[in-house]
Amino acid sequence: MQRWSGRFKPRASIWRVLSWFVGALAGVAAAAIAAVLAVFFAATMMVVAFMASILLALAATAVRARRTVRAPIDPNIIEARNVGGHSWVAYGWDDRR
């Protein structure tokens, strides 16, 4: 095997330059596509966060409204619960004095 003395420099062929140019172009295209996808993903996350905040606000409003609405207490009304099928059990009718 011979040692390379450095005098002979291989020519840059057109294929090497063309492959370098295509590789650089592919890298730029990949970076551009990645930037577009990153913006799209960020926008999607913002929409999801906005929808979640609306959902939480509606849930908080529903809970607050449920707490404030109370049934009027009427001494003439008794409570009845369905225990299955057509069977009901009444409470409070025997507590009247």
Secondary structure per residue as TSV (DSSP state, phi and psi in degrees):
chain	resnum	aa	ss	phi	psi
A	1	M	-	360.0	136.2
A	2	Q	-	-95.0	149.2
A	3	R	-	-89.0	139.0
A	4	W	-	-81.3	127.2
A	5	S	-	-89.6	-15.0
A	6	G	S	96.6	-3.9
A	7	R	-	-77.7	-34.8
A	8	F	-	-92.4	121.6
A	9	K	-	-112.2	126.7
A	10	P	-	-68.3	143.8
A	11	R	-	-70.4	145.9
A	12	A	-	-79.8	111.7
A	13	S	-	-80.3	164.0
A	14	I	H	-66.2	-29.3
A	15	W	H	-69.5	-36.4
A	16	R	H	-67.4	-43.3
A	17	V	H	-65.5	-42.0
A	18	L	H	-65.5	-41.3
A	19	S	H	-67.2	-37.1
A	20	W	H	-63.9	-42.6
A	21	F	H	-65.2	-42.9
A	22	V	H	-66.3	-38.8
A	23	G	H	-63.3	-41.9
A	24	A	H	-66.2	-40.4
A	25	L	H	-64.3	-40.3
A	26	A	H	-65.4	-38.2
A	27	G	H	-64.5	-42.4
A	28	V	H	-65.0	-41.7
A	29	A	H	-63.6	-41.3
A	30	A	H	-64.1	-39.9
A	31	A	H	-66.2	-39.0
A	32	A	H	-67.1	-42.9
A	33	I	H	-64.3	-40.2
A	34	A	H	-63.7	-37.8
A	35	A	H	-66.7	-42.3
A	36	V	H	-64.1	-43.2
A	37	L	H	-65.3	-36.3
A	38	A	H	-65.3	-41.5
A	39	V	H	-65.7	-42.7
A	40	F	H	-62.3	-43.1
A	41	F	H	-65.1	-40.5
A	42	A	H	-64.7	-40.5
A	43	A	H	-66.0	-38.5
A	44	T	H	-63.4	-42.0
A	45	M	H	-65.6	-35.7
A	46	M	H	-66.2	-40.3
A	47	V	H	-65.3	-42.6
A	48	V	H	-63.7	-42.6
A	49	A	H	-64.4	-39.1
A	50	F	H	-64.9	-43.9
A	51	M	H	-65.9	-37.8
A	52	A	H	-66.0	-38.6
A	53	S	H	-67.6	-37.4
A	54	I	H	-64.5	-42.3
A	55	L	H	-62.1	-43.1
A	56	L	H	-66.1	-38.1
A	57	A	H	-65.1	-42.1
A	58	L	H	-66.0	-38.9
A	59	A	H	-65.6	-41.3
A	60	A	H	-64.5	-39.5
A	61	T	H	-65.5	-40.1
A	62	A	H	-65.3	-42.1
A	63	V	H	-65.7	-41.4
A	64	R	H	-64.8	-41.0
A	65	A	H	-67.7	-35.7
A	66	R	H	-67.4	-35.8
A	67	R	H	-71.2	-33.7
A	68	T	H	-80.4	-25.4
A	69	V	-	-85.6	119.4
A	70	R	-	-124.1	142.8
A	71	A	-	-71.8	138.4
A	72	P	-	-66.1	137.1
A	73	I	-	-89.2	112.3
A	74	D	-	-113.6	125.7
A	75	P	T	-67.5	-14.9
A	76	N	T	-89.1	-4.9
A	77	I	-	-101.6	131.4
A	78	I	-	-105.5	159.5
A	79	E	E	-96.9	137.9
A	80	A	E	-133.3	141.4
A	81	R	E	-126.2	142.3
A	82	N	E	-80.9	123.4
A	83	V	E	-105.1	11.2
A	84	G	E	127.4	131.4
A	85	G	T	65.5	-126.0
A	86	H	T	-104.0	17.7
A	87	S	E	-97.5	132.4
A	88	W	E	-127.3	147.6
A	89	V	E	-121.8	128.1
A	90	A	E	-100.1	138.8
A	91	Y	E	-121.1	150.0
A	92	G	S	93.2	-11.9
A	93	W	T	-74.9	-25.3
A	94	D	T	-93.1	-1.2
A	95	D	S	-89.4	-4.8
A	96	R	-	-75.4	134.6
A	97	R	-	-122.4	360.0
